[in-house]
Amino acid sequence: MARIALGIEYNGNAYHGWQAQQDGVDTVQLRLEQALAKVAAHPVSLSCAGRTDAGVHGCAQVVHFDSDSVREMRAWQLGTNSNLPRDISVRWAQPVADDFHARFSAFSRCYRYVIYNDPIRPAILDGQVSWQFRPLDVSLMRTAAQHLLGEHDFSSFRAVACQSKTPMKTLHRLELFQRGKLIVLEVEANAFLMHMVRNIAGTLMAVGIGKQQPQWMQEVLLARDRKVAAATAPPGGLYLVGIGYPERFQLPQEPYGPAWLPENLNDG
């Protein structure tokens, strides 16, 4: 029995999130397991690094599965892609050690939330970005974001339906970049609560439009009450862009982020 890891990219607009559900609704996991089963010639059960919500995109999702079918890595990649819809793609396939686990071996996750800041809503990027028609002050948002760094109880940014055993998470990095009309929030943590990034984004935008002062972010955090924070930002602007694993697993390291977004955001 071999364990195989895959790197997955997907546009989440057409799906009810990553995770397969009992009612049989269309999800990324369901489509991927069906495609892999055709290559493996047996049912396949996937474990993933991070379960994304409906409408959320993945640029660097990592999954693993076990199979006793002997296939070249090229077959796992290209054969699976030939059975997938065009909005899901296997970027790479690699054999991994038996103790590798896509979720539990990961020590960090990185998300990008992309905001299109303009009075007129976007057309071409519809479903790929979040739209904020009010002018955003990125400097105020950066000041507010600093209050979230480190280990905290993130209950104020946690969805009611979240099943995490603890609201304690460690935010390693939270940066904001601006490229023309695009404002990008990049956040890295050991793990995330359900809707946590979108709730942070919505709360930062409340500061950016001048509705709240940067210090309010600390008040929201210490309140440990979801009702105190701002509304949840839409899912379309959110991308899972990186998973951190120990070097010993030697997984491929690809440039991450939406293909249409510049990689070197610091240059802007």
C-alpha positions in Angstrom: 0.0 0.0 0.0 1.5 3.3 -1.1 0.7 6.8 0.2 0.4 9.5 -2.5 0.3 13.3 -2.0 -1.2 15.6 -4.5 -1.1 19.4 -5.0 -4.6 20.7 -6.0 -5.7 24.0 -7.6 -9.4 24.8 -7.9 -11.9 27.6 -8.5 -14.5 27.2 -5.8 -17.3 29.2 -7.3 -19.3 26.2 -8.5 -18.9 24.1 -5.4 -20.3 23.8 -1.9 -16.9 23.9 -0.4 -14.1 21.3 -0.2 -15.6 18.6 2.0 -17.8 15.8 0.6 -21.2 15.9 2.3 -23.8 13.2 3.0 -26.5 14.9 0.9 -24.4 14.4 -2.2 -24.1 18.1 -3.1 -21.3 19.0 -5.5 -17.9 19.6 -3.7 -14.3 19.6 -4.7 -13.5 16.5 -2.7 -16.3 14.6 -4.3 -15.2 15.4 -7.8 -11.5 14.6 -7.0 -12.3 11.3 -5.4 -14.5 10.3 -8.3 -11.7 11.2 -10.8 -9.0 9.4 -8.7 -11.1 6.3 -8.4 -11.1 5.9 -12.2 -7.3 6.0 -12.3 -6.9 3.8 -9.2 -9.7 1.3 -10.2 -10.9 1.4 -6.7 -12.7 3.9 -4.3 -10.4 6.6 -3.0 -10.7 8.5 0.3 -8.9 11.8 0.6 -7.5 13.7 3.5 -6.8 17.4 2.9 -4.7 20.1 4.5 -7.5 22.7 4.9 -11.3 22.4 4.3 -12.3 25.5 2.4 -15.9 26.9 2.4 -18.3 27.3 -0.5 -17.0 29.8 -3.1 -13.5 29.8 -1.7 -10.6 29.0 -4.0 -7.5 26.8 -3.6 -4.1 27.5 -5.2 -2.1 25.1 -3.0 -4.4 22.6 -1.4 -2.5 19.4 -0.4 -4.2 16.0 -0.1 -3.1 12.4 0.4 -4.6 9.0 -0.2 -3.5 5.3 0.0 -3.6 2.9 -2.9 -2.3 -0.5 -3.7 -2.6 0.2 -7.4 0.7 0.6 -9.2 0.7 3.8 -11.2 3.4 6.3 -12.4 3.1 9.7 -10.7 2.4 11.2 -14.2 -0.7 8.9 -14.4 -2.0 10.1 -11.0 -1.6 13.6 -12.2 -2.6 13.6 -15.8 -5.0 10.7 -15.6 -6.9 12.3 -12.8 -7.0 15.7 -14.6 -8.5 14.0 -17.7 -11.4 13.0 -15.5 -11.8 16.3 -13.7 -13.9 19.4 -14.6 -11.9 22.3 -15.9 -12.1 24.3 -12.6 -10.1 21.6 -10.7 -6.6 20.6 -11.5 -3.9 18.3 -10.0 -0.7 20.4 -10.0 1.7 17.6 -8.9 1.7 14.0 -7.5 4.4 12.5 -5.3 4.9 9.4 -3.1 5.2 10.2 0.6 6.2 8.3 3.7 3.5 6.4 5.6 3.6 8.9 8.5 2.7 11.8 6.2 -0.7 13.3 6.8 -2.0 16.2 4.7 -3.7 17.8 7.7 -1.8 16.7 10.8 1.7 17.0 9.3 1.1 20.6 8.4 2.5 23.3 10.7 1.0 26.3 9.0 -1.5 27.5 6.4 -1.5 30.7 4.4 -4.5 32.5 2.9 -4.9 35.5 0.7 -8.0 37.6 0.6 -8.2 39.9 -2.4 -10.3 43.1 -2.4 -11.1 45.1 -5.5 -11.4 48.6 -4.2 -13.3 50.8 -6.8 -16.6 52.6 -7.0 -17.7 50.3 -9.9 -18.0 46.6 -9.4 -15.7 44.3 -11.4 -17.0 42.2 -14.2 -14.0 40.0 -15.4 -12.9 39.3 -11.9 -16.4 38.6 -10.6 -16.3 35.7 -8.2 -12.5 35.9 -8.0 -12.3 39.0 -5.8 -14.3 40.7 -3.0 -15.6 44.2 -4.0 -15.5 47.2 -1.7 -16.8 50.4 -3.3 -15.9 52.7 -0.4 -12.2 53.9 -0.4 -10.0 51.8 1.9 -7.2 53.3 3.9 -4.6 50.5 3.9 -2.4 52.2 6.4 -5.2 52.1 9.0 -5.9 48.5 8.2 -2.2 47.6 8.7 -2.2 49.3 12.1 -5.3 47.4 13.1 -3.9 44.1 11.9 -1.0 44.2 14.2 -3.3 43.6 17.2 -4.0 40.1 15.9 -0.4 38.8 15.7 0.6 36.0 18.1 -1.4 33.4 20.0 -4.9 34.5 20.9 -8.4 33.4 21.6 -10.1 34.2 18.2 -13.7 33.5 19.3 -14.7 37.0 17.9 -13.7 35.8 14.4 -15.2 32.3 14.7 -18.3 31.1 12.9 -21.1 29.7 15.0 -20.9 26.4 13.2 -17.2 26.0 13.8 -16.2 22.6 15.1 -12.6 23.4 16.2 -11.9 22.1 19.7 -10.2 25.3 20.7 -10.4 29.0 19.6 -6.7 29.5 20.4 -4.7 30.0 17.3 -1.3 31.5 16.5 -1.1 34.1 13.8 2.4 34.1 12.5 2.0 36.9 9.9 -0.7 39.3 8.7 0.3 41.7 5.9 -1.6 44.0 3.5 -0.4 44.9 0.0 -1.9 47.3 -2.5 -1.5 46.9 -6.3 -3.6 49.5 -8.0 -7.2 48.8 -7.3 -6.4 45.5 -5.6 -5.8 45.2 -1.9 -4.4 41.9 -0.7 -4.6 40.6 2.8 -2.1 37.8 3.4 -2.4 35.8 6.6 -0.4 32.8 7.9 -1.2 30.8 11.0 -0.8 27.4 12.5 -4.5 26.7 11.8 -7.7 28.7 11.3 -11.2 28.6 12.7 -14.2 28.4 10.4 -14.7 31.8 8.5 -11.8 33.2 10.5 -10.0 34.9 7.6 -13.2 36.3 6.1 -14.2 37.6 9.5 -10.8 39.3 10.0 -11.1 40.7 6.4 -14.6 42.1 7.1 -13.4 43.7 10.4 -10.3 45.2 8.8 -12.5 46.7 6.0 -14.7 48.4 8.7 -11.5 50.1 9.9 -10.4 50.9 6.3 -13.5 52.7 5.4 -13.3 54.8 8.6 -16.2 53.2 10.4 -13.9 52.2 13.2 -10.5 53.1 14.5 -7.5 50.7 14.4 -7.6 50.3 18.3 -11.1 48.7 17.9 -9.5 45.6 16.5 -8.0 44.9 19.9 -11.3 45.5 21.6 -13.0 43.0 19.2 -10.3 40.4 19.9 -10.5 40.7 23.7 -14.3 40.6 23.6 -14.2 36.9 22.5 -17.7 37.5 21.0 -18.5 37.1 17.3 -21.3 39.7 17.6 -18.8 42.5 18.3 -16.8 42.0 15.0 -17.9 43.2 11.6 -19.9 41.2 9.0 -18.2 38.2 7.3 -16.6 39.2 4.1 -17.7 37.4 0.9 -16.0 34.1 0.0 -15.0 34.9 -3.6 -11.9 36.8 -2.6 -10.4 34.1 -0.5 -7.6 31.7 -1.6 -5.8 29.0 0.2 -2.3 29.7 -1.1 0.2 27.8 1.0 0.7 24.8 3.4 3.8 24.5 5.5 5.3 21.0 6.0 8.6 19.8 7.6 11.4 19.7 5.0 11.9 15.9 5.4 8.7 15.3 3.3 10.3 17.3 0.4 7.0 18.3 -1.2 7.1 20.6 -4.2 7.3 24.3 -3.5 5.5 26.3 -6.2 4.8 30.1 -6.5 1.5 30.5 -4.8 -1.5 32.8 -5.2 -4.0 33.4 -8.0 -2.3 33.2 -11.4 -3.5 36.7 -12.4 -2.0 38.3 -9.2 1.6 39.4 -9.2 3.8 37.1 -7.1 6.1 39.8 -5.7 3.5 41.9 -3.9 6.2 43.7 -1.9 7.3 45.4 -5.2 4.1 47.3 -5.5 
